[in-house]
């Protein structure tokens, strides 16, 4: 038995490369400022767009004024030539206005697409630098929703909202100034509806912001759930859980529907309010303007101009309210994106860390402690040595800490206490990339990418030639089944390697590890999905691969590790036994009981 006495341990670092949790992003001004930071490279073009908006807004204000002038001219000089001149002038103004509108929209689309392109690239590249523990706590579909739905939400808003927002402000200011010049009295009477508009929109937007945020949140949850259910469809069918899955989805869909319903309902109040106030404004202008015209204070043309400007005044207010809702929705999406970007990256290598070109293969765990939380140690006082060329097997019940040991060796997590040494050097003094480049991994669930079989194998060493890829496949006994495929090595695998059997994916994973030619080899139930005949061939290939390499084997089937140089038996995060197969059987302890239980189970199944 192993001595379980705990030595003094080093100060505990509980973050494991994740860092402190970032503060919740809930500041609209700060979020808009961060979006703007991605647009700074387009600053010159954005200034050009602002100039175009200024010109187009001026043309939109000039049209109603000319219309009023035309009415007065025709009344004073009822001649055809006068009418034709004024109509031609109006036509030119409106044609130019439309041309400038098209140009500003065309340029803004380019800015918005480039901005979202940079944001999406930043988010994806940041995801590649996050620690493994982050992905274990997040749903894949929910993360995908932030890359797609939330980013598209930002894109739609940048395409339209910014231009309309600026245009609306300029139009409102210009309209008020011209109206004041034409008739201060009629202007003040028209503006009596502004306080009603202000308080009405304030009441509406206060509620829409909250519901738009909830809508984006529930949309991410629905996407995450759908992705999870699609990937587990076989298990759902095997256990006949379709009804339960449908119920759970209906609950999440109901939450999304409710938030979307209220967001759209409240935002839908805005055009109704604006339309009502627009009609009120029209009635005020016609009534009051008619009285002023009878008194000779203003002309008929000014009344015509005011009726046009009143609609031109309320429409921008309506647009501002609608764009504000779009901006709220985009901010909600951007906040979800920035929450990921604000997650602390995997801890950088220490300043004293250096890259290694190769390693001999001597490994030592020296009184290592680790925990995922502060309540309970996941690993306690783990100490063992492995020399170059040795095979170390890790066995024990589920949750004993076998995979955690491998993750610590790979520096996916950092130890809370103790040290891990490679060739006598603390792994914290070795850069992560150079350390991991010396490792080859074959997992129980092999990961394949949506590309050719050749490129999936070449993933182990990107510069490998086609001949080296084929050689690795032959050594892994994968060449025969690959050759039988219609496109051979150029066969494109579907997502997650679908298109070949689970066992064949395992063979490809082994070929990938062989091609990588690692100094350290990690096998996690590498032959668990292989039939008995193929397993014999694979074991032969693995025997060649493991020669002169330090290998770590996580195994549940104990007959596969009989030849291991050292077997570590773990329970509750501690090494309770260590030795060779024969030594542990002779001890008649935990390992011996495991062997006896598996033998009895095997005999019973025959």
Secondary structure, DSSP 4 states (H G I P E B T S, - for coil): ---------PPP--STTS-SPPPP---HHHHHHHHHHTTGGGHHHHHHHHHHHHHHHHHHHHHHHHHHHHHHHHHHS--HHHHHHHHHHHHHHHHHHHHHHHHHHHHHHHHHHHHHHHHHHHHHHHHHTS-HHHHHTS-HHHHHHIIIIIHHHHHHHHHHHHHHHHHHHHHHHHHHHHHHHH-HHHHHHHGGGHHHHHHHHHHHHHHHHHHHHHHHHHHHHHHHHHHHHHHTHHHHHHTT-HHHHHHHHHHHHHHHHHHHHHHHHHHHHHHHHHHHHHHHHHHHHHHHHHHHHHTTSS-HHHHHHHHHHHHHHHHHHHHHHHHHHHHHHHHHHHHHHHHHHTSPPSPPPPTT-B--S-----EEEEEEEE-SSSSS-SEEEEEEEE-TT-EEEEEESTTSSHHHHHHHHTTSS--SEEEEEETTEEGGGB-HHHHHTTEEEE-SS----SSBHHHHHHTT-TT--HHHHHHHHHHTT-HHHHHHSTTGGGPBP-GGGTTS-HHHHHHHHHHHHHHHT-SEEEEESTTTTS-HHHHHHHHHHHHHHHTTSEEEEE-SSGGGGTT-SEEEEEETTEEEEEE-HHHHHHHTSHHHHHHHHHHHHHHHH-
